[in-house]
Amino acid sequence: MMQDKAIACWEANADTWTRHIRAGFDVHRDYLNVPAFMAMLPPVEGLRGIDVGCGEGSMTRLLAQRGALMHAIDLSPKFLGHAREAERSQSLGISYVLADAIRLPFLDCAFDFAVGFMSLMNMPDQRSAFAEMQRVLRPGGFVQFAILHPCFVPPHRQVLYAPDGTIRALEIGGYFEVIDGRVDRWWFAALPPDERERVAPFQVPCFHRTLSTWLNLVSEVGLTVERLGEPCADKATAEAIPHLAQTRIAPLFLHVRARKPV
Ligand SMILES: C[S@@+](CC[C@H](N)C(=O)[O-])C[C@H]1O[C@@H](n2cnc3c(N)ncnc32)[C@H](O)[C@@H]1O
């Protein structure tokens, strides 16, 4: 997929995405993905961090609130506009820069840690993105990223229900297909029906890779995997927020932390 087409998709998504995320319609994110990601994160207070593919900046702000000195990049000017507006209304000392993940405009060893929260599976050249994160990390620094789980959210995925309406299983397929820029169209799961009628679905460019491809890319650029996470909603949360029940069958998200050797 051409880069300008990817930028066009994210520019088209940015305003509605920002509004919906800030309204709490992405329940998977708020009640599972972000809490699990933050629980897995080592202490970042006083560390220099870079958020790669920051979108409207909510993960960047969380990291800054934990005391990290944050820079963040994204290739969508509109998303960065929303992130900068939030920074202007409540400053956390975050610097947002328009850039492509495959060419980070920072010096070697400039950061203690890097994150990529739900952004790397939307990029065509993950190898270069990992290589760049490795380059800008100091020796001993870490990268932690979250992606759609490659095993359980492959190109084909359907939730199968039992006659009583409970989730029985997942049907998955196409795991070994290399998907390069298929544009998926969807809304956040908890979007109210009236809002669903008003707004067009997001257009999300997807770049599916197998689990082994992801982990091999990480190690091929010189990072050592040190922790994996597969968030699963607890029973009470799944009962309170039924959208999350499917994460008790199989994970939707994969979290990976890897370190640059000293
Ligand atoms: C699914 S959104 C996630 C945004 C944010 N991390 C969050 O969790 O809300 C993916 C983001 O990656 C950005 N992105 C996609 N390809 C990129 C690239 N090559 N370089 C930088 N950002 C990119 C998009 O503009 C979009 O903001």
The ligand as an ORCA input file, in Angstrom:
! r2SCAN-3c Opt
* xyz 0 1
  C      -4.784      2.315     15.642
  S      -4.086      3.920     15.710
  C      -3.392      3.882     17.352
  C      -3.014      5.236     17.842
  C      -2.566      5.319     19.307
  N      -1.331      4.602     19.541
  C      -3.645      4.849     20.207
  O      -3.487      3.830     20.841
  O      -4.689      5.511     20.280
  C      -2.640      3.700     14.677
  C      -1.823      4.958     14.522
  O      -0.610      4.659     13.831
  C      -0.305      5.729     12.980
  N       0.597      5.233     11.932
  C       0.327      4.311     10.979
  N       1.420      4.110     10.221
  C       2.405      4.902     10.709
  C       3.755      5.125     10.358
  N       4.315      4.478      9.346
  N       4.468      6.013     11.092
  C       3.891      6.674     12.138
  N       2.618      6.502     12.516
  C       1.870      5.621     11.813
  C      -1.654      6.201     12.461
  O      -1.628      7.495     11.945
  C      -2.508      6.062     13.717
  O      -2.492      7.248     14.465
*
